[in-house]
Amino acid sequence: LPEEKLLEERMLRIIRTSFERFGFAPIETPAVERKEVLAAKGVVEKEIYALSRLAAEEGDDGSTDFALHFDLTVPAARYVAQHFGKLTFPFRRYQIQKVWRGERPQAGRFREFYQCDIDIVGNGSLDLLNDAEIPCVIHAVFREMDIGRFVIRMNNRKILTGLMENLGIERPADAMRAVDALEKVGAEKVLSSLEKDAGTTPAQAQALVEFLQKGHDLATLTTHDGGEMYRRGVAELEEVVRGLRAFGLPEDAFAVDPSIARGLDYYTGTVYETKLVDHPEVGSICSGGRYDDLASNYTKQTLPGVGISIGLTRLLSRLLDAKIVAPGSKTPARALVTVMTRDRLADYLAIAGELREAGIATELYTEPKKLGAQLKYADQKGFELAVIAGEDELGRGEVQLKNLKTGEQRNVAKADLVSAIEAG
Amino acid sequence: LPEEKLLEERMLRIIRTSFERFGFAPIETPAVERKEVLAAKGVVEKEIYALSRLAAEEGDDGSTDFALHFDLTVPAARYVAQHFGKLTFPFRRYQIQKVWRGERPQAGRFREFYQCDIDIVGNGSLDLLNDAEIPCVIHAVFREMDIGRFVIRMNNRKILTGLMENLGIERPADAMRAVDALEKVGAEKVLSSLEKDAGTTPAQAQALVEFLQKGHDLATLTTHDGGEMYRRGVAELEEVVRGLRAFGLPEDAFAVDPSIARGLDYYTGTVYETKLVDHPEVGSICSGGRYDDLASNYTKQTLPGVGISIGLTRLLSRLLDAKIVAPGSKTPARALVTVMTRDRLADYLAIAGELREAGIATELYTEPKKLGAQLKYADQKGFELAVIAGEDELGRGEVQLKNLKTGEQRNVAKADLVSAIEAG
């Protein structure tokens, strides 16, 4: 509905503007990619929608080589590999597009939804300062969205990988997925999942979960002896946190949390997750991380990167459910110019035209109805202002300006209408 | 590429802002609709992409009930019918979305493209004033896009239908399609197509084409005796043109042209087509019209409407080909803050932060490279400004502000940087 879409448009505008303010350039990739590009990453294929022409013809079953993208990371990897020679590195791109997943729609899951991604991709190498910049962009977005307090929680995958290595855990990727659920399902279930799904011994599982439950900050992380890989992870995380402070990110806007794992295999360093402080039930509203090599499926160039993604459709739906945001007006226009006498149409149109020229979105009522019906329409749609003028007022060069929120009504010289509205 | 997408974003912003300035509210319908909704209109089914899950499972061939929409009119009709009770009429909506057509891509044809539609839909009736407003919205869009002179050409379908009735032509819909090609293929081909594809006699075809080639304006149209339907068409067209003048649309921005037919069957009154005066080879850049009943497939309510559509992807591609517009910078940011000494990172970040707070999109260079490499990067990406500061300048509370377009460089107090940039 328009009131919901207007809210979504406002959010999209904030996201776009914030991304651009940090120098991220927009790209757009086709929603329709070759199947071989999409299937390359070992994703769940039944979640991918393939395309065929609706009507088959003789000698043509209608099938095509194409499918709909299910995220923006795979198309971005294909894009960077394909346009490598034309891009300037570090390549900073944002991408705001719909993606599709062939799952049965259910609460909080959508067949079709907006993703809003930023990534910084280096050619050969990429400084850790980029890992510090990403949360600052996200902070700017959510602060402007005005959705209450939020914390960007961070970890470095090498810390977990190092711990697991040190404990002799043999299937770290599986263990990572088990650990990722810690906050959601609790220690007991993670312990059993580590043994069952990741093949650890009870002692390994116990040691890992105990460490993660201790609630470490950077200082206590540095005192633990977790081996070489662990030490590198802690050092990277320290550098990123120094960067965050240099960026001026408020201390209460981020937190180090060694239990953040992220399910996806391709993260190799920093990982992020973002939660609403007063609405933990909403879950992570934005997540991402650092990967060593974005496009290894498509090119021999080594392209390390760091990025983050906002699942806007899901976020907005949860914000609405939790009543953190609410849809407002059904119209993007502030003012409705009513029409009392058709003979004076040119006057009404001139008034509407002047307001628009001044940047005040304005609708002119177009149907031959009585003033009462026009004002009812204005109320239903949620206009802030109505401009009303009969033969008499127009003859005197005046109009009535009615504030539909307060009911206040006053006569204003036609020539002063714009400034009267701008003055409030 | 980013420079092309930035141009497209600028156009999308102009379109969105103009639509909203006239009080059109955004809606968005899913790209994925039920096949039965899309197939209801008798379109070319092989142009519709149907969806199936990429990997089939046992007992499930992966097929679905869904397909991708091929225009925004059919989904809008479904939407208005479905949400009838929740909408306020006249319902003014805009819709900017991608659509898909399963044709083989070729010059000027795309598999996937943006359409930007506005429609005003009435409940039961809709005043002709709306037919006059639509071209004014389009005029505002193209004027701001700054794409040179353009003319919105208009006709009323009843004029052509009346003429055909009067001449005894029995298949007016087919004749309409033949006439629609007049400007493109010339009189001779239209004459033969009228006889061959629309079953007219040579005399009927001759009379129709002769009339259309005479180049009528409103005055000469009123003098012709074309029967009842024709007279109603001329009267409607006169009323719409009076409306255009009341709206203040410049006389050279529109033209009456009785040969405008539009291929689509569902138009029943006003029809529009828009051409670039200095680039007729680009073809129509925006077209639409009035229909008596938008959603007869989906509801018993009578919902007359008038609308127009900009095929942005095609338009932009043609504007680029004709060099009417050109891609500019590869970055949305104006300024690059370079980093000469990492020890002063907090200073550089504070500068970037201040510029961003002031609404100046700013990128901070993140890699540990020499100043020369950073300035080369700035040139390649097309930044307008570079901020340069070493230990010495920062110690004095100064920075160098370099204009990368002119090469001009000057020292500015850190505290005055924003105002120096804003002053130009």
HADDOCK unambig.tbl for C-alpha pairs under 7 A between the chains (distance, minus, plus):
assign (segid A and resid 1 and name CA) (segid B and resid 27 and name CA) 6.25 0.50 0.50
assign (segid A and resid 2 and name CA) (segid B and resid 25 and name CA) 5.91 0.50 0.50
assign (segid A and resid 2 and name CA) (segid B and resid 26 and name CA) 5.68 0.50 0.50
assign (segid A and resid 2 and name CA) (segid B and resid 27 and name CA) 5.26 0.50 0.50
assign (segid A and resid 5 and name CA) (segid B and resid 26 and name CA) 6.15 0.50 0.50
assign (segid A and resid 5 and name CA) (segid B and resid 27 and name CA) 5.70 0.50 0.50
assign (segid A and resid 5 and name CA) (segid B and resid 28 and name CA) 6.87 0.50 0.50
assign (segid A and resid 6 and name CA) (segid B and resid 26 and name CA) 6.40 0.50 0.50
assign (segid A and resid 20 and name CA) (segid B and resid 332 and name CA) 5.63 0.50 0.50
assign (segid A and resid 20 and name CA) (segid B and resid 333 and name CA) 6.46 0.50 0.50
assign (segid A and resid 20 and name CA) (segid B and resid 361 and name CA) 6.29 0.50 0.50
assign (segid A and resid 21 and name CA) (segid B and resid 333 and name CA) 6.40 0.50 0.50
assign (segid A and resid 21 and name CA) (segid B and resid 356 and name CA) 6.08 0.50 0.50
assign (segid A and resid 21 and name CA) (segid B and resid 360 and name CA) 6.78 0.50 0.50
assign (segid A and resid 21 and name CA) (segid B and resid 361 and name CA) 3.80 0.50 0.50
assign (segid A and resid 21 and name CA) (segid B and resid 362 and name CA) 5.80 0.50 0.50
assign (segid A and resid 22 and name CA) (segid B and resid 361 and name CA) 6.03 0.50 0.50
assign (segid A and resid 22 and name CA) (segid B and resid 362 and name CA) 5.46 0.50 0.50
assign (segid A and resid 22 and name CA) (segid B and resid 363 and name CA) 5.30 0.50 0.50
assign (segid A and resid 23 and name CA) (segid B and resid 331 and name CA) 6.34 0.50 0.50
assign (segid A and resid 23 and name CA) (segid B and resid 332 and name CA) 5.94 0.50 0.50
assign (segid A and resid 23 and name CA) (segid B and resid 333 and name CA) 4.80 0.50 0.50
assign (segid A and resid 23 and name CA) (segid B and resid 361 and name CA) 6.27 0.50 0.50
assign (segid A and resid 23 and name CA) (segid B and resid 362 and name CA) 5.65 0.50 0.50
assign (segid A and resid 23 and name CA) (segid B and resid 363 and name CA) 4.70 0.50 0.50
assign (segid A and resid 24 and name CA) (segid B and resid 331 and name CA) 6.96 0.50 0.50
assign (segid A and resid 24 and name CA) (segid B and resid 332 and name CA) 6.96 0.50 0.50
assign (segid A and resid 25 and name CA) (segid B and resid 2 and name CA) 5.92 0.50 0.50
assign (segid A and resid 25 and name CA) (segid B and resid 331 and name CA) 5.23 0.50 0.50
assign (segid A and resid 25 and name CA) (segid B and resid 332 and name CA) 5.78 0.50 0.50
assign (segid A and resid 26 and name CA) (segid B and resid 2 and name CA) 5.70 0.50 0.50
assign (segid A and resid 26 and name CA) (segid B and resid 5 and name CA) 6.17 0.50 0.50
assign (segid A and resid 26 and name CA) (segid B and resid 6 and name CA) 6.42 0.50 0.50
assign (segid A and resid 27 and name CA) (segid B and resid 1 and name CA) 6.27 0.50 0.50
assign (segid A and resid 27 and name CA) (segid B and resid 2 and name CA) 5.26 0.50 0.50
assign (segid A and resid 27 and name CA) (segid B and resid 5 and name CA) 5.70 0.50 0.50
assign (segid A and resid 28 and name CA) (segid B and resid 5 and name CA) 6.85 0.50 0.50
assign (segid A and resid 45 and name CA) (segid B and resid 54 and name CA) 5.62 0.50 0.50
assign (segid A and resid 45 and name CA) (segid B and resid 55 and name CA) 5.27 0.50 0.50
assign (segid A and resid 46 and name CA) (segid B and resid 53 and name CA) 5.19 0.50 0.50
assign (segid A and resid 46 and name CA) (segid B and resid 54 and name CA) 5.43 0.50 0.50
assign (segid A and resid 46 and name CA) (segid B and resid 55 and name CA) 4.69 0.50 0.50
assign (segid A and resid 46 and name CA) (segid B and resid 56 and name CA) 6.76 0.50 0.50
assign (segid A and resid 47 and name CA) (segid B and resid 53 and name CA) 6.51 0.50 0.50
assign (segid A and resid 48 and name CA) (segid B and resid 53 and name CA) 5.66 0.50 0.50
assign (segid A and resid 48 and name CA) (segid B and resid 54 and name CA) 5.41 0.50 0.50
assign (segid A and resid 49 and name CA) (segid B and resid 51 and name CA) 5.70 0.50 0.50
assign (segid A and resid 49 and name CA) (segid B and resid 52 and name CA) 5.38 0.50 0.50
assign (segid A and resid 49 and name CA) (segid B and resid 53 and name CA) 4.66 0.50 0.50
assign (segid A and resid 49 and name CA) (segid B and resid 54 and name CA) 5.65 0.50 0.50
assign (segid A and resid 50 and name CA) (segid B and resid 51 and name CA) 5.57 0.50 0.50
assign (segid A and resid 50 and name CA) (segid B and resid 52 and name CA) 5.19 0.50 0.50
assign (segid A and resid 50 and name CA) (segid B and resid 53 and name CA) 5.81 0.50 0.50
assign (segid A and resid 50 and name CA) (segid B and resid 54 and name CA) 5.18 0.50 0.50
assign (segid A and resid 51 and name CA) (segid B and resid 49 and name CA) 5.70 0.50 0.50
assign (segid A and resid 51 and name CA) (segid B and resid 50 and name CA) 5.58 0.50 0.50
assign (segid A and resid 51 and name CA) (segid B and resid 51 and name CA) 4.98 0.50 0.50
assign (segid A and resid 51 and name CA) (segid B and resid 52 and name CA) 6.52 0.50 0.50
assign (segid A and resid 52 and name CA) (segid B and resid 49 and name CA) 5.39 0.50 0.50
assign (segid A and resid 52 and name CA) (segid B and resid 50 and name CA) 5.18 0.50 0.50
assign (segid A and resid 52 and name CA) (segid B and resid 51 and name CA) 6.49 0.50 0.50
assign (segid A and resid 53 and name CA) (segid B and resid 46 and name CA) 5.22 0.50 0.50
assign (segid A and resid 53 and name CA) (segid B and resid 47 and name CA) 6.49 0.50 0.50
assign (segid A and resid 53 and name CA) (segid B and resid 48 and name CA) 5.65 0.50 0.50
assign (segid A and resid 53 and name CA) (segid B and resid 49 and name CA) 4.66 0.50 0.50
assign (segid A and resid 53 and name CA) (segid B and resid 50 and name CA) 5.79 0.50 0.50
assign (segid A and resid 53 and name CA) (segid B and resid 102 and name CA) 6.48 0.50 0.50
assign (segid A and resid 54 and name CA) (segid B and resid 45 and name CA) 5.63 0.50 0.50
assign (segid A and resid 54 and name CA) (segid B and resid 46 and name CA) 5.43 0.50 0.50
assign (segid A and resid 54 and name CA) (segid B and resid 48 and name CA) 5.41 0.50 0.50
assign (segid A and resid 54 and name CA) (segid B and resid 49 and name CA) 5.66 0.50 0.50
assign (segid A and resid 54 and name CA) (segid B and resid 50 and name CA) 5.19 0.50 0.50
assign (segid A and resid 55 and name CA) (segid B and resid 45 and name CA) 5.30 0.50 0.50
assign (segid A and resid 55 and name CA) (segid B and resid 46 and name CA) 4.70 0.50 0.50
assign (segid A and resid 56 and name CA) (segid B and resid 46 and name CA) 6.75 0.50 0.50
assign (segid A and resid 88 and name CA) (segid B and resid 381 and name CA) 6.94 0.50 0.50
assign (segid A and resid 102 and name CA) (segid B and resid 53 and name CA) 6.48 0.50 0.50
assign (segid A and resid 126 and name CA) (segid B and resid 367 and name CA) 6.78 0.50 0.50
assign (segid A and resid 127 and name CA) (segid B and resid 366 and name CA) 6.53 0.50 0.50
assign (segid A and resid 127 and name CA) (segid B and resid 367 and name CA) 5.53 0.50 0.50
assign (segid A and resid 129 and name CA) (segid B and resid 366 and name CA) 6.06 0.50 0.50
assign (segid A and resid 130 and name CA) (segid B and resid 366 and name CA) 6.39 0.50 0.50
assign (segid A and resid 246 and name CA) (segid B and resid 345 and name CA) 6.66 0.50 0.50
assign (segid A and resid 246 and name CA) (segid B and resid 346 and name CA) 4.48 0.50 0.50
assign (segid A and resid 246 and name CA) (segid B and resid 349 and name CA) 6.69 0.50 0.50
assign (segid A and resid 247 and name CA) (segid B and resid 346 and name CA) 6.54 0.50 0.50
assign (segid A and resid 247 and name CA) (segid B and resid 349 and name CA) 5.52 0.50 0.50
assign (segid A and resid 247 and name CA) (segid B and resid 350 and name CA) 6.94 0.50 0.50
assign (segid A and resid 331 and name CA) (segid B and resid 23 and name CA) 6.34 0.50 0.50
assign (segid A and resid 331 and name CA) (segid B and resid 24 and name CA) 6.95 0.50 0.50
assign (segid A and resid 331 and name CA) (segid B and resid 25 and name CA) 5.21 0.50 0.50
assign (segid A and resid 332 and name CA) (segid B and resid 20 and name CA) 5.62 0.50 0.50
assign (segid A and resid 332 and name CA) (segid B and resid 23 and name CA) 5.92 0.50 0.50
assign (segid A and resid 332 and name CA) (segid B and resid 24 and name CA) 6.94 0.50 0.50
assign (segid A and resid 332 and name CA) (segid B and resid 25 and name CA) 5.77 0.50 0.50
assign (segid A and resid 333 and name CA) (segid B and resid 20 and name CA) 6.44 0.50 0.50
assign (segid A and resid 333 and name CA) (segid B and resid 21 and name CA) 6.40 0.50 0.50
assign (segid A and resid 333 and name CA) (segid B and resid 23 and name CA) 4.77 0.50 0.50
assign (segid A and resid 345 and name CA) (segid B and resid 246 and name CA) 6.66 0.50 0.50
assign (segid A and resid 346 and name CA) (segid B and resid 246 and name CA) 4.47 0.50 0.50
assign (segid A and resid 346 and name CA) (segid B and resid 247 and name CA) 6.53 0.50 0.50
assign (segid A and resid 349 and name CA) (segid B and resid 246 and name CA) 6.68 0.50 0.50
assign (segid A and resid 349 and name CA) (segid B and resid 247 and name CA) 5.50 0.50 0.50
assign (segid A and resid 350 and name CA) (segid B and resid 247 and name CA) 6.91 0.50 0.50
assign (segid A and resid 356 and name CA) (segid B and resid 21 and name CA) 6.08 0.50 0.50
assign (segid A and resid 360 and name CA) (segid B and resid 21 and name CA) 6.78 0.50 0.50
assign (segid A and resid 361 and name CA) (segid B and resid 20 and name CA) 6.28 0.50 0.50
assign (segid A and resid 361 and name CA) (segid B and resid 21 and name CA) 3.81 0.50 0.50
assign (segid A and resid 361 and name CA) (segid B and resid 22 and name CA) 6.02 0.50 0.50
assign (segid A and resid 361 and name CA) (segid B and resid 23 and name CA) 6.24 0.50 0.50
assign (segid A and resid 362 and name CA) (segid B and resid 21 and name CA) 5.81 0.50 0.50
assign (segid A and resid 362 and name CA) (segid B and resid 22 and name CA) 5.45 0.50 0.50
assign (segid A and resid 362 and name CA) (segid B and resid 23 and name CA) 5.62 0.50 0.50
assign (segid A and resid 363 and name CA) (segid B and resid 22 and name CA) 5.29 0.50 0.50
assign (segid A and resid 363 and name CA) (segid B and resid 23 and name CA) 4.69 0.50 0.50
assign (segid A and resid 366 and name CA) (segid B and resid 127 and name CA) 6.52 0.50 0.50
assign (segid A and resid 366 and name CA) (segid B and resid 129 and name CA) 6.05 0.50 0.50
assign (segid A and resid 366 and name CA) (segid B and resid 130 and name CA) 6.37 0.50 0.50
assign (segid A and resid 367 and name CA) (segid B and resid 126 and name CA) 6.78 0.50 0.50
assign (segid A and resid 367 and name CA) (segid B and resid 127 and name CA) 5.52 0.50 0.50
assign (segid A and resid 381 and name CA) (segid B and resid 88 and name CA) 6.93 0.50 0.50
